[in-house]
Each structure stands twice: as C-alpha cells, then as structure tokens.
Amino acid sequence: MADPVRTDTSERAWFLRCSADEVADRAVLVGDRGRVTKAATLLDDARVLNEDRGLSAVTGTYQGQRVTVAAFGMGAPIAGVVLHELAMLGVRRFLRLGTVLGVGGTALGSLVLAEGAVRNESTSGTYLPIGFPAIADHEMNTALRSALAAGSRPWTAGLIASYDGFYTEMFAAEPARAAETRARMDELGRYGVKAVDMETSAVLVVARAVGAQAASLCLASVDGLSQDKLTDGRTEAEVELLVTGLTALASVG
C-alpha cells in the first residue's frame, strides 16, 4: 500500500488548507461541521485549522492526546478526499463519528460500531478492487468496545452498508420508491447489517489503501424501515457519541 505522507511539513493540503505540523497523528471524521464545533468544546487548546468550503477542522488535545477533528459534509467522495489529505499530512488513525439509518433491529438512539461494511458506494472502488473487504481496524475497535462498555447508552456491533444514493437507495421520499426501499432495508437486516450510511465502507477502504487505520462508530438517528427520526435527546446523544469516540481514540497507541 502506498505511503502518502509528505516530507515537506510546510506544504498545505489542497482543500483543507492546513499543513502537517497543524494536524495530529489521529483524527475524527464527521459529516456535519456543527459536530466539529461541539467537539472543539470537549478539546483543550482547540485551534481552528480550516473553514473553507465548509470543511471545518480543528486540532486540540483530549485526555492528554493531540487529536484533529475534521468535517467532510455528506457522501463518500468528499469523505475520501478529506481522509486522503489528512493521511498525506501524516494522520495515521481515523475514526468516523456520524449518524446512520438503523436496520436489523437497531434501536433509535443507540450507537452502532462497524465491524465491517458492505461496499455499495463507488469511491472505495477507485482505491482498491471491489473484492477487497471493508474491515475496521482491530486495535481501534477493541478500544471502542471498551469505551462503549463503560458508557450507559445502548450499542450494537455489526455490518454497516454504505450507498451513494440517499433518496434513491436509502430513504424513500417518494411513495413510488417506498416498497423497494423497505424491501432493501429488510434484506440487509436479514443478513446481519445493523445500519446504513453513505461513508463507512469508503472510510475503511481508503484508510487501508493509504496505509492508515480506521474505524466507524455512529448514532442511529433514523429508523431505516419506518423512517422515524430521533428527536428527543438528539443533542445529548451526539455529545455522548463524541465523548465515546474521543475517549477510545485517545487511548490507542
């Protein structure tokens, strides 16, 4: 696997606009840049690195460990760009902290730890052949399991299926697609898939391709079958997601 680390620490990443000396060796990847703001309140000495194109990023310390938190928006292509640029700057561990549609009995408000992912998005195929498995890093998942066990929020572990088409494959906004979408979610649940998103499989594969470790822990904010959304306690749940992920990431290595 190619090593993308640059030797010139003064060179700035194309989209993230930051340099190697401004990032940590580990990073949290979030979709919503509002989560970067939330994470910054949990970090000590948080410093904003970028806000261009909505790709907000900060670096600070958590439990004595330097950590970078970066937003990518939505979808596997830009998640891959952000991960790849951070890897070029020297980041070696990546943790996706986001939201998913729960399937297979996953309850709203619970956390979902990805043991692996179904590669139904296209970005990862530009890095490694489709036969290459999307598997979470064992060391990082061990740390995440410990942090989850120490918390009070319900959680589950299993597969996450990642897709490109939110309204065409994941969430039926049109009645004509409802039956097809529900059948897809039902089938995924029967085969042990716990949740659906747009990025996890790409994060796991792209990280492997660039020689880094990666894991994914997400909050089930939507029921993939009923399409009910988590409303009560959503803010508290997202903070707990961040605390759990940061605690695990800080403990690794």
Buried (B, 14 or more C-beta within 10 A) or exposed (E): EEEBBBEEEEEBBEBBBBBBEBBBBBBBBBBBBEBBBBBBEBBEEBEBBBBEEEBBBBBBBBEEBBBBBBBBBBBBBBBBBBBBBBBBBBBBBBBBBBBBBBBBEBEBBBBBBBBBBBBBBEBBBEBBEEEBEBBBBEEBBEBBBEBBEEBEBEBBBBBBBBBBEBEBBBBBEEEEBEEEBBEBBEEBBEEEBBBBBBBBBBBBBBBBBBEBBBBBBBBBBBBBBEBEEBEEEBEEBBBBBBBBBBBBBBBBE
